[in-house]
């Protein structure tokens, strides 16, 4: 039975006032009135925080907003002129619990975390246009300041080594050059290929189309920051990934070189690692074409500059091929591999992996042979900053090696001598064992000479190591070092004789 609108209106009109009130009540319910506390809102996204975190400056933000700021190298200035400091991030569990209780009390759904890409879009809108469109010279200055290679410095005894001023090493892969030749084709702004067209040609079944697309991509990303940022998308990285594994040298070389260019932008580094492109790069270093190996080592070095990538690269297996590449015939590959290992060894988990790979003996051998001593000693500095690294270096004869270097004073620069002293100071945390080995190697006399003739920083470091050597511990006061060393020799000869008798009896 159908009821038309007029009939429905008539029946409604004939109802009692009470019935009409009920209908009217259900049609327009009263909405709850409440205000959201300001401290529940992220200062950047202006939404209720689902995963609040406290940063070093004391401010609280949504976690992915902080991550987006770090990725985009953006340091926002908040209300009142205070600047945020994202160097440390700690979960704000108390505020998170308060927000959830408030939501339950007001019968509303708890907030959902903002995904990273949405947070990145929010942060991009907050970045001033002047920071999004910098000139090439400004890009060079920013890159130099953000990605310079630092050398450890000596801290106060008992506090461990820290970090000091940058060394004059390259902050870009050796294989990268704004004037490097990949083609004579000139590409003007009016001829920029759109991403869709570029990806389509990269995935073409025709080799010549793939090659032309890679040459264009390499040239487009060589000097233009905006282009590097715009083209570093998951789809384009996926297309590059398949070409990096190509058995054709031209395709492989240009694909890896294009990846190096894309990796120069700080905000691209994490995206590239997350795209799954690192394993093919490792394969190239192991068995790729010679020029491709240069670029692959440069790409891993560039990616290792981002702190978020260091642990991931170690887990993905970048350490063994980089360590092996130190013996490469190519100077570019050797240099970029050493710098990549330096940055990766800033992380403790990677130091442990390097020690298990036998890196200490390899690195000490290179120092003794005079191969890339400056860069190799930097890696040893990082290893000496850990307990496991110190033990492996003391076992491997590092004390004798470093004392020999200091006594000969055949360093290629003052910075290398200072790095040698830093590594030596890191070993001084080895306690009595270090002191015994240092005394046996004649370290005190050598350090006294450095204290007189070295640079200002060198003198300071030598003085601190001498203080450690001259400290008198309670258990050390009763030790006769000569007698101890002689007794160890006697003990080893005794073990040898016992072992011989045991073998003959068997």
C-alpha positions in Angstrom: 0.0 0.0 0.0 1.5 3.3 -1.1 1.2 6.5 1.0 1.7 9.8 -0.7 3.2 12.9 0.8 -0.2 14.5 1.4 -1.5 11.5 3.3 1.6 11.4 5.4 1.3 15.1 6.2 -2.4 14.6 7.2 -1.6 11.7 9.5 1.2 13.7 11.2 -1.1 16.7 11.6 -3.8 14.6 13.3 -1.4 13.3 15.9 -1.2 14.6 19.5 1.2 17.3 20.6 3.2 14.7 22.4 3.6 12.6 19.3 4.5 15.7 17.3 7.1 16.6 20.0 8.6 13.2 19.8 9.0 13.4 16.1 10.4 16.9 16.2 12.8 15.8 19.0 14.3 13.0 16.9 14.5 15.2 13.8 16.7 17.8 15.5 18.8 16.3 18.3 20.7 18.6 20.5 24.5 18.5 19.7 27.0 18.2 22.6 28.9 21.4 23.1 32.6 21.1 24.2 36.0 22.6 23.2 39.2 20.7 22.5 42.0 21.6 24.8 44.8 23.4 22.9 47.5 21.1 24.3 45.8 18.2 22.5 46.4 19.7 19.1 49.7 19.3 17.1 51.1 22.8 16.5 51.8 21.8 12.9 48.8 19.8 11.7 46.3 21.5 14.1 44.6 18.2 14.7 44.3 16.1 17.9 47.5 14.1 18.3 47.3 10.3 18.1 51.0 9.7 18.7 52.4 12.7 20.6 56.2 13.0 21.0 58.3 15.4 22.9 61.3 16.9 21.1 64.6 18.3 22.5 63.2 21.9 22.7 60.3 20.7 24.9 57.6 21.1 22.4 55.1 18.2 21.6 54.1 17.3 18.1 52.5 14.4 16.2 55.2 11.9 15.4 54.9 11.8 11.7 54.9 15.6 11.5 58.3 15.6 13.2 59.5 12.9 10.8 58.3 15.0 7.9 60.1 18.0 9.2 63.3 16.0 9.5 63.0 14.5 6.1 62.4 17.9 4.5 65.1 19.6 6.5 62.5 22.1 7.9 62.9 23.7 11.3 59.6 25.5 12.1 59.3 28.6 14.2 56.4 28.3 16.6 54.1 30.8 18.2 56.1 33.2 20.3 59.2 32.9 18.1 60.6 29.7 19.7 62.4 27.3 17.3 61.8 23.5 17.5 64.7 21.2 18.0 64.2 17.6 16.6 67.5 16.1 17.6 65.8 13.9 20.2 62.3 12.4 20.1 60.6 10.8 23.1 57.0 9.4 23.2 54.7 11.6 25.4 52.8 8.7 27.0 51.2 10.8 29.7 49.6 13.2 27.1 48.6 10.3 24.9 46.8 8.6 27.9 45.1 12.0 28.7 43.8 12.4 25.2 42.4 8.9 25.1 40.6 9.4 28.5 39.2 12.7 27.3 37.9 11.0 24.1 36.2 8.3 26.1 34.6 10.8 28.5 33.2 12.8 25.6 32.0 9.7 23.7 34.1 10.4 20.6 36.4 8.1 18.6 40.1 8.3 19.5 42.2 10.1 17.0 44.0 8.2 14.2 47.7 8.8 13.4 48.4 11.0 10.4 50.2 8.9 7.7 53.7 10.1 6.7 52.7 11.3 3.2 49.8 13.4 4.5 52.2 14.8 7.2 54.7 15.6 4.5 52.1 17.5 2.4 51.2 19.5 5.5 54.8 20.4 6.2 55.5 21.4 2.6 52.7 24.0 2.8 54.4 25.5 5.9 57.8 25.8 4.2 58.4 29.4 3.0 58.7 29.7 -0.9 62.2 31.1 -0.5 63.4 27.8 0.9 61.7 25.8 -1.8 63.4 27.7 -4.6 67.0 28.2 -3.8 69.7 29.0 -6.4 72.4 26.4 -7.3 75.0 28.3 -5.3 72.7 28.2 -2.2 72.2 24.5 -2.8 76.0 23.9 -2.8 76.4 25.9 0.4 73.6 24.0 2.1 74.9 20.6 1.0 78.4 21.5 2.2 77.1 22.5 5.7 74.7 19.6 6.1 76.7 16.7 4.7 80.3 17.5 5.6 82.4 14.6 6.9 83.3 15.1 10.6 86.2 13.6 12.5 85.9 12.5 16.1 87.4 14.6 18.8 88.8 13.8 22.2 86.5 14.3 25.1 87.3 14.5 28.8 88.7 11.2 30.2 85.8 9.0 31.2 83.3 10.6 28.9 84.4 9.0 25.6 85.2 10.5 22.3 82.8 13.0 20.7 82.6 14.9 17.4 84.5 17.9 16.2 84.8 20.2 13.2 84.5 18.9 9.7 87.5 17.6 7.8 88.2 19.0 4.3 86.8 15.8 2.6 84.3 15.8 -0.2 80.7 15.8 0.8 79.4 14.5 -2.5 80.3 11.1 -4.2 83.5 11.3 -6.2 81.5 10.0 -9.2 79.2 13.0 -9.1 80.2 16.0 -11.2 78.0 18.8 -12.5 80.1 18.8 -15.7 80.5 15.0 -16.1 79.8 13.8 -19.6 76.9 11.4 -20.3 75.7 12.9 -23.5 76.0 16.0 -25.7 72.3 16.4 -25.7 71.2 19.8 -24.4 67.8 19.9 -22.7 66.1 23.2 -22.2 63.3 24.0 -19.8 60.7 23.8 -22.5 61.7 20.3 -23.4 61.3 18.8 -19.9 59.6 15.4 -20.1 56.8 14.8 -17.8 57.1 11.9 -15.3 54.5 9.8 -17.1 56.3 10.0 -20.4 59.7 9.5 -18.8 58.6 6.4 -16.9 56.9 5.0 -20.1 60.1 5.3 -22.0 62.1 3.7 -19.1 59.8 0.7 -19.2 59.9 0.5 -23.0 60.8 -2.8 -24.7 63.1 -0.9 -27.0 66.7 -0.6 -25.7 67.3 2.7 -27.6 64.2 4.3 -25.9 65.4 3.2 -22.5 68.9 4.5 -23.1 67.6 7.9 -24.4 65.3 8.2 -21.3 68.1 7.4 -18.9 70.5 9.9 -20.6 67.7 12.6 -20.3 67.0 11.7 -16.7 70.7 11.8 -15.8 71.0 15.2 -17.4 67.8 16.6 -15.9 68.8 15.6 -12.4 72.4 16.7 -12.6 72.1 20.3 -11.4 68.4 21.0 -10.7 67.3 20.5 -7.1 63.6 21.0 -7.9 63.8 18.3 -10.6 65.6 15.9 -8.4 62.9 16.3 -5.7 60.0 16.2 -8.2 61.1 13.1 -10.0 62.1 11.0 -7.0 58.8 9.1 -6.9 58.1 5.4 -6.1 57.1 4.7 -9.7 60.3 6.2 -11.2 62.5 4.5 -8.6 60.8 1.2 -9.5 61.6 1.7 -13.2 65.3 2.6 -12.3 65.5 -0.5 -10.0 65.0 -2.9 -13.0 67.5 -1.0 -15.2 70.2 -1.0 -12.5 70.3 -4.8 -12.9 70.5 -4.5 -16.7 73.2 -6.6 -18.4 73.8 -3.7 -20.9 76.6 -1.5 -19.7 75.1 1.8 -21.0 71.8 1.2 -19.3 73.4 0.1 -16.0 75.8 3.0 -15.9 73.3 5.7 -16.6 70.7 4.2 -14.3 73.1 4.1 -11.3 74.4 7.6 -12.2 70.8 9.0 -12.3 70.2 7.4 -8.8 73.3 9.2 -7.5 71.9 12.5 -8.7 68.6 11.8 -7.1 70.2 10.8 -3.8 71.9 14.2 -3.5 68.7 15.8 -2.0 68.4 15.1 1.7 64.6 14.5 1.4 65.2 11.8 -1.2 67.6 9.6 0.7 65.1 7.8 3.0 62.7 7.4 0.0 65.4 5.7 -2.0 66.3 3.2 0.7 62.7 2.4 1.3 62.1 1.8 -2.4 64.1 -1.5 -2.2 66.8 -0.2 -4.6 69.7 -1.0 -2.2 70.1 -4.7 -3.0 70.6 -4.1 -6.7 73.2 -1.4 -5.9 75.0 -4.0 -3.8 75.0 -6.4 -6.6 76.5 -3.8 -8.9 79.4 -3.2 -6.5 80.0 -6.9 -6.4 79.8 -7.8 -10.0 78.7 -4.7 -12.1 80.6 -2.9 -14.8 83.6 -0.8 -13.7 82.0 2.6 -14.1 78.8 1.3 -12.6 80.7 0.3 -9.5 82.0 3.8 -9.2 78.5 5.2 -9.2 77.1 2.5 -6.9 79.7 3.2 -4.2 78.9 6.9 -4.6 75.2 6.2 -4.2 75.7 4.1 -1.0 78.0 6.9 0.4 75.4 9.5 -0.4 72.6 7.5 1.2 74.7 6.8 4.3 74.8 10.5 5.1 71.2 10.4 6.4 71.0 9.1 10.0 67.8 7.2 9.3 69.5 5.1 6.7 72.6 4.0 8.6 71.2 1.0 10.4 69.0 0.0 7.4 72.0 -0.1 5.1 73.9 -2.3 7.5 70.9 -4.7 7.8 70.6 -4.7 4.0 74.2 -6.0 3.6 76.0 -2.9 2.4 79.0 -3.4 4.7 80.7 -6.4 3.1 80.8 -5.1 -0.5 81.9 -1.6 0.7 84.7 -3.2 2.7 85.7 -5.3 -0.3 85.6 -2.2 -2.5 88.4 -0.6 -0.5 90.7 -2.9 -2.6 89.1 -1.7 -6.0 91.4 -0.6 -8.8 89.3 2.5 -9.1 90.2 5.4 -6.9 86.7 6.8 -7.0 85.3 3.5 -5.8 87.9 3.3 -3.0 87.3 6.8 -1.8 83.5 6.6 -1.8 83.5 3.2 -0.1 85.8 4.5 2.7 83.5 7.5 3.3 80.4 5.3 3.2 82.0 3.0 5.8 83.0 6.0 7.9 79.3 7.2 8.1 77.9 3.7 8.6 80.4 2.9 11.4 78.9 5.8 13.4 76.2 3.3 14.4 77.1 0.7 17.0 75.3 -2.2 15.3 77.4 -1.6 12.2 80.6 -1.4 14.2 79.9 -4.9 15.6 79.2 -6.2 12.1 82.4 -4.7 10.8 84.4 -6.3 13.6 82.8 -9.7 12.8 83.8 -9.2 9.1 87.4 -8.8 10.1 87.5 -5.2 9.2 90.1 -4.3 11.8 92.9 -6.3 10.2 92.0 -5.0 6.7 92.0 -1.4 7.9 95.2 -1.7 9.9 96.8 -3.4 6.9 95.8 -0.4 4.7 97.2 2.1 7.2 100.5 0.2 7.4 100.7 0.2 3.6 99.9 3.9 3.3 96.6 3.3 1.3 94.0 6.0 2.0 95.3 6.5 5.5 93.3 9.6 6.2 89.9 8.0 5.4 90.8 4.6 6.9 91.9 6.1 10.2 88.5 7.9 10.5 86.8 4.5 10.4 89.2 3.2 13.1 88.3 6.2 15.2 84.7 5.1 15.1 85.6 1.5 16.0 87.8 2.6 18.9 84.8 4.4 20.4 83.1 1.0 21.2 84.2 -1.7 23.7 84.2 -4.4 21.0 86.2 -2.2 18.6 88.8 -1.4 21.2 89.2 -5.1 22.1 89.6 -6.1 18.4 92.1 -3.2 17.7 94.2 -4.1 20.8 94.3 -7.7 19.7 95.2 -6.7 16.1 98.2 -4.6 17.0 96.6 -1.2 16.6 98.7 0.4 19.4 102.0 -0.5 17.8 100.7 0.5 14.3 99.5 4.0 15.5 102.6 4.7 17.5 104.7 3.8 14.5 102.7 6.3 12.4 103.1 9.0 14.9 106.8 8.4 15.3 107.4 8.5 11.5 105.1 11.6 11.1 104.5 10.8 7.5 100.9 12.1 7.4 99.4 13.6 4.3 97.8 16.4 6.4 97.5 17.7 9.9 94.0 16.5 10.1 95.1 12.9 9.5 97.6 13.2 12.4 94.9 14.5 14.6 92.6 11.6 13.6 95.4 9.2 14.4 95.6 10.7 17.9 91.8 10.4 18.3 91.9 6.7 17.5 94.8 6.3 19.9 92.9 8.1 22.6 89.9 5.9 22.0 92.1 2.9 22.7 93.2 4.4 26.0 89.8 3.4 27.4 91.2 -0.2 27.2 92.6 0.2 30.8 95.7 -1.6 32.0 96.0 -3.7 28.9 96.3 -0.5 26.8 98.9 0.9 29.1 101.0 -2.2 28.9 100.9 -2.2 25.1 101.6 1.5 24.9 104.6 1.3 27.3 105.9 -1.6 25.3 105.6 0.3 22.0 107.3 3.4 23.5 104.2 5.6 23.1 105.1 8.1 25.9 108.3 9.3 24.2 106.5 9.7 20.8 103.6 11.6 22.4 105.9 13.9 24.2 107.4 14.8 20.9 104.0 15.4 19.3 103.1 17.6 22.4 106.1 19.8 21.5 105.9 20.0 17.7 102.3 19.2 16.7 99.4 21.5 15.9 97.4 23.1 18.7 94.7 20.4 18.6 97.4 17.7 18.2 99.2 19.0 21.3 96.0 19.0 23.3 95.2 15.4 22.3 98.7 14.2 22.9 98.6 15.8 26.4 95.4 14.0 27.3 96.7 10.6 26.2 99.9 11.2 28.3 97.7 12.0 31.3 95.9 8.6 30.8 99.3 6.8 30.6 100.7 8.5 33.7 97.6 7.9 35.8 98.3 5.5 38.7 95.5 3.1 39.4 95.5 1.2 42.8 96.0 -2.2 41.2 98.6 -0.7 38.8 100.9 0.5 41.6 102.0 -3.0 42.5 102.5 -4.1 38.9 106.0 -4.5 37.5 105.4 -4.3 33.8 108.7 -5.9 32.8 108.1 -8.8 35.2 104.5 -9.1 34.0 105.6 -9.3 30.3 108.4 -11.8 31.1 106.0 -13.9 33.1 103.6 -14.0 30.1 106.5 -15.2 27.9 107.4 -17.9 30.4 103.8 -18.9 30.7 103.5 -19.2 26.9 106.7 -21.4 26.7 105.3 -23.6 29.5 102.1 -24.1 27.7 104.1 -24.9 24.6 106.1 -27.6 26.4 102.9 -29.0 28.1 101.2 -29.1 24.7 104.2 -31.0 23.2 104.2 -33.6 26.0 100.5 -34.0 25.7 100.7 -34.6 22.0 103.5 -37.1 22.3 101.6 -39.0 25.0 98.6 -39.2 22.8 
